[in-house]
């Protein structure tokens, strides 16, 4: 009975490993298809499998990966990232936040009003 449990555990572990390999191959195809849909020169958000998050400009896409240039304050060289090292890939779209701009305008006008009120004495 003990050897039977051991075989079941080993078969379960092999099944989990095989599933992970198949899922990883599907991820590579997903990232390849998604990168092909993004136009060259667009800004992308990506996360690598080691946890590094970055915003970058997509420069080229080939069969093995893609070339990106990180958007940073200090210039960085472009990097070639293979599709199997990518965990997340999305096109970056800078959105306008109207409530933020309304709040900022209210704060500035309130400050100007208080300065004028203090100067009227």
C-alpha positions, 0 to 999 in steps of 0.5 A, spaced: 500 500 500 505 504 501 509 503 494 502 504 491 501 511 494 508 513 492 507 511 485 500 516 485 504 521 488 510 521 483 504 520 477 501 526 480 507 530 480 509 528 473 502 530 471 503 537 474 510 538 471 507 536 464 501 541 465 506 547 466 510 545 460 504 545 456 501 552 459 508 555 458 508 553 451 501 556 450 503 563 453 509 563 448 504 563 443 499 568 446 505 573 447 507 572 440 500 574 437 499 579 442 506 583 440 504 582 433 498 586 434 501 592 437 504 597 432 512 598 432 513 605 436 507 604 441 509 604 448 507 597 452 507 595 459 510 589 461 512 584 466 518 579 466 518 572 469 523 575 475 518 580 477 521 586 473 516 591 471 517 596 466 514 601 460 518 601 454 517 602 447 516 596 442 522 597 437 521 590 433 518 583 434 521 577 431 520 569 432 524 569 438 522 575 442 521 582 441 526 588 442 524 594 447 527 600 449 525 602 456 522 609 458 526 611 463 529 618 466 536 616 464 537 613 457 537 605 457 540 601 452 534 597 448 533 590 450 531 583 447 526 579 451 524 572 449 517 571 449 518 565 454 521 570 459 514 575 459 509 574 464 504 580 462 504 585 456 499 590 454 499 596 450 500 603 455 495 608 454 495 614 458 488 616 460 486 623 462 483 623 469 478 629 469 476 628 477 484 629 478 484 636 474 477 638 477 480 637 484 487 640 482 483 647 479 479 647 485 485 647 489 489 652 485 483 657 485 482 656 493 489 658 494 489 664 489 482 666 493 486 665 500 492 669 498 487 675 495 483 675 501 489 675 506 492 681 501 486 685 502 487 687 509 
